[in-house]
């Protein structure tokens, strides 16, 4: 078994369901210390994080990721126990194999290999690791970034190990992400008997035309890097459970995934203008969980594209599709950020798995990126 797979096994064996780390970070810090890194454990609330750095000069290339995983669901539905890693037909099975303990193992082994070959490399290498990415994301990467900013420690380039690939490792790199703006809308009516609607005010009926207008609205056209902004209703809740009662209020949960063509403020203003036009009483609560970000062609993207081509022979696609990641907290500092990891077909699913060979390939890709970015000429 390769060093990458051995480390992935060790990490997967630790049942680190958000926000528990279960010793994953201690294992990583021990390995990093042996490679000449200075470690700094950073605990906020119930969340373990660490910052580790080798070198004091720029440019600073950071590997960012998370040790926490999502819950397994019913373990009886797994072919193999989720925290007992196994390679079956060439696939590494276990919770976190793809998201993202496989990437963490590849990060670390690639770094160890690079440092052995280039002990006096230029610049610095760092690790920003959290156990709060799959959860609320309030005491994880965002707090570490705030700590770094407070002491003027700047990340120049950041590789996030999220599973970015679609069918073949390296076929897709995320060089940006859409913003995410959530909303809870409460439409106020008046409860009453369904047989006497004139004595009540049905909030579902009041909300429906406005929701239809919001769903039909074209918020922007997108651009060369982002698809058009998307509005999606994820939940509608009203009523007492009785069939003969008009509800008193209706709660609607919706979300925007938005491009750089609009801002969160613009989306809020336009949405509330549509709601106001329909003339009903409502309360509204907005939650911005991430701004859109984009890393255009430059040293980091070129290093990824070149390394993937050299190792796999394939041309990678640059994409901003998919959900949010902790890259949204790092990009606003001015860092170049991209996400490069294994295939994402089974993430968060029962029987999560990833190609064992892909993790070895990913290790080589990460090492070649370090070579291009930090090896002395």
N, C-alpha and C positions, 0 to 999 in steps of 0.2 A: 504494500500500500504506500502511496506517495505521501510526503510530508503534509501536503495540503489536505488530503483526505483524512489523515490521522488527526489533524487538528480539528477539522470539521466534525469528526466523530466525537472528539472530546467536548466540543461546544454544544452539539446537539443533545448529548447525554444530560446536560444541565437543563432542567425544566423551567426555563426563565420566562414564564408568562408575565406580561406587563403588570406591574412595573418591576417585578423581581428579576434580579440579575443572576442569582444562584452561582456566583463565583466565576462567571465567564470573563468579566473584566479583570479580575485578579490574575487569571491565567494569561490573558493577553498582555497585561502589564509586566508580568514576570518575563515573558519572552522578549518584550520590547526593551526592558532594562538590560537584558543580556546582550542586546544589539546596540547598546549605547544611548538609549533614550532616557530622558528625565520624565518621570511620571508624576501626575498631579490628580489625585482623586477629588472629585467635585460632587458632593451630595447636596441635592436641593429637595427638601421635603422627604418623600419616601423614594426618591429616584437617585440611583447611582449613575454617575458619569465619570469619564476621565479625559484628561488632556495630556498628551505625551508628545515630546518633541526631541528631535536629534538635530543639533546645529543651532546657530544663533543668527545666521545671515539670511538674506533673501536670495532667490525667491523661496517662499514657503509653500510646499506642496502638501496638502492635507488629505488623508483618507478619513472619510466620515461614514459612520454606520451605527447600527443598533444591535444590542444583544437580546432585547426582548422579542418575544414571539406572541402571536395571537393564540387564544385557547384552542385546544385540539378538537373540541366537539366530542361526541361519544367515541371513546377509544375502541369500543367493540366494532366500529365501522372501519377501523384501520386494518390493512393487511398485516402490518407490522407495528408493534407498539411505538407511538410517536416519539418517545424519548429514548428508544433503543435503536440507534442508527444501523442501517444495513444496506448493503449494495445488492440489489436484485436486478438481474438482467442488465447490468451496466448502469443502473440508476441508484443514486444515493437517496434513500428514503428516510424521512424524519421531519418533525416540525422544525422549521427554520432552515432546512436544506437549501431552499431557494431564497428565502426571505428572512434573514440574510446572513446566516452563519456560514454558508458556503463562501460568500464574498469575503467575510471577515478572515476566514482561514486563508483565502487566496491573497488578500491584502498582506497578511503578516508574513507568509512564506516568501512572497515576492520581495517584500522589504528586507527580510533576512538575507535573501540571495543577493540583492543589490548591494547591501551594506558590506557583505563579505568581499564582493568584487571591487567596491568603490568606497573604502573606509574613509577617504578624504573627499567625498563628493562635495560639490558646491551646494550652496543654499541649505535649506532645512527640510526635513520630513516630519510631519506631525500626524497624530491620530486624535479625532474627536469622536468619542463613542458614548452612547447613551443607552438607557434602558426604558425610555419613555417615548419611543417613536410610534409604537402601535397603539398607545393610549392617548391621554389628553394632550400630550406634547406641550405641557406647561412648565415642567421642571427639568427638561432635558436639553437638547441642543440649543434652544433659544436662550437658556440661562448661561450656558457655557459661552456662547457668542457674546452675550452681554459682559461676562467676566473678561473675556479677551479684549473687547473694545475699551473697557474701563482702564486697561493698562496699555493701550495702544499696541496690542499684538495683532498683526494683520495677516490673514490668510490670503495668499495670492492666487492659488489654484486649488480646487477641491474636487476630489473624485469620490462620489457617493456610490456605495456598493449596491444600490437597489437593483432588483432583477429587471433589467431594461430590455433584454433580448426577447425576440418573438419566437423564432423557430430554430435559429442556430446562434450559438454564442457569438456576440459581437455584431449581429446583423442590425441591431438598433442601439443607438446611444441617445439618451435624453439630454439635450443641451438647453433645456428650458422646461418650464411647466406653466400651465394656466393658473390664474388666480382662483381662489375659492371663496365665495361670499354666501353665507347661509342666512336664513331668515325664518323666524317663527311669527306668523301673522295670526292674530286672534280677532275674528270678526264677531262683533257684539250684536245679538238679537234680543228677542224676548220669548221665553219659554211659554208654551201653551198647548192646548188640546188640538190635535190635527183636525177635528171636526169644526173648530172655531178659529180658522186662520186669521180672521179679521181682528181677533183679540191678541194675536201674537205677532212676532216678526221673525221669520225664518232666516238665520244667518247663512245657511247653506245656499239658499236661493239668492241672497244678497251677494255672496262671494262668487258664485259661479260665473256670471258674465265678466267680472274683473279678472278672474283666473284665466278664462278663455282668452281674454285680450293679452294678458301677460305671456301666455304660452304661444300666441301667434306673433308677438312682437319680434322684429328683427333688430337685435341690439347692436350689431356691427357686421361687417363683411369678413372679419378676420384679416390676415395678411400673409406674407410669404412664409412666416414661421408658425403662425397660430391659426387654427380653425375659428370659425365664427363663434362668438359667445353663445353658450347654451344655458337655457333656463329649464329646470326640471323640478316638478313637484314630487316630493318623496313620501309625504304623508298628509292625510286629511282625517280629522277626528271631530265628531260631533255626536250629540245625542245621549240619552240616558240608557239606551238599550231597549226601551219600550217602543213598540210600533205605533203607539197613538199619542206620542209626545213630540211636539216641535221643539228642537233644541234651543237652548238659550244662547249658546255661542258655538263657534266653529274655529278649530285650530288648524292652520295650514302650514306645513313645513316645506320650504323650497330652497333651491340652491342654484347659484350661478357659477359656472366654470367660465372664466372670462379671459379674453386676450389683452394684449397691450394697447388695443385700439380704444378701450374704455377704462375708466377707473371705478373703484368701488363706490365712490361718492356719486358719480354719474349714474350708476345702476340704481343706487338707492333713490336718488332724486326722480329718475324716470319712473321707477316702480311706484313710488308714493304718489306721483302725479296721476298715474292710471287709477290707483285705488281711490284717490280723492275725487276723481271725475265721476265715480259711481255712487258717491254720496252716502256711504254707510259709515257707521262708527267702528273704529278698529284700534287695536294696539299692535305695535310692531317692534320686534327686537332683531337687530342685525348682528351677525358675527363674522368678522373677516378673519379667516384662518390662514390666508396666504396671498401675497401679491404675485402676479405673474412675473417670471424672470426669464431672461434669455442670455445665453453665452454664445456670441457669434464666433466665427472662425478666428482663431488665435492660437497661441502656443499650446494650450490644454487640449482644445478640440483637435488640432493637428496631430498632437502626440497620440491621441486615442485612435484617430483615423489611420495613421501610419502604422501603429502597433498592431491593430486588428488586421490590416492588410498584410503585414509581414508575417504574422503568426498563422492566420487562417486563409489568406489569399482572397478574402472577400471584401467588397466595398460596403461600408456601414452606412446606414440611413440615420440622419439627424432628425430627431422628433421631439415635439413638445406635448404629445398626447399622454393620456393616463391621468392618474390622481395626483395628489400632492405628495411631497416628500420633505424631509428636513432640509433639503437644499434651499427651500424658501426662506429659511432663517439665515443662511450663510451668504446667499447671493446679494442681499441688500447692503452688505459691508463693502461691496465692490469687487469681491472675489470672482474669478472665473469658476463656474460650477458645471459639472456634468455628472450624469448617472450612467454607470457602466457595470453590468452584472450579468448573471446567468439568465436562462429563459424563465419567463414568468407564468407559464401555463397553469401551474398547480398551486400558486401562492394562496395562502389562507384556506386551502381546501383540505379535506380528509385525504390521506395518502399523499401529502406533499412530497415531491421528489424532483431531482435534478440530475442531469447526466454527470456521472463521476468524471468522465473525460473532459467535460466542459469546465469543471472547476480547475483541472490541471492546466487547460488552455488559458483560462482566465488569469491564472497565476503568471503565466508567461507574458500575457498582454500587459498586466500591471507592471511587471519588471521592465519590459521594454519601454513603457511610458516613463518610468523613472530614469532609465538610461537616456532617453531623448531630452528630458527636462533638467536633469541634475548631474549627469556624468560629466566629469571634467574632460574638456577636448584634448 
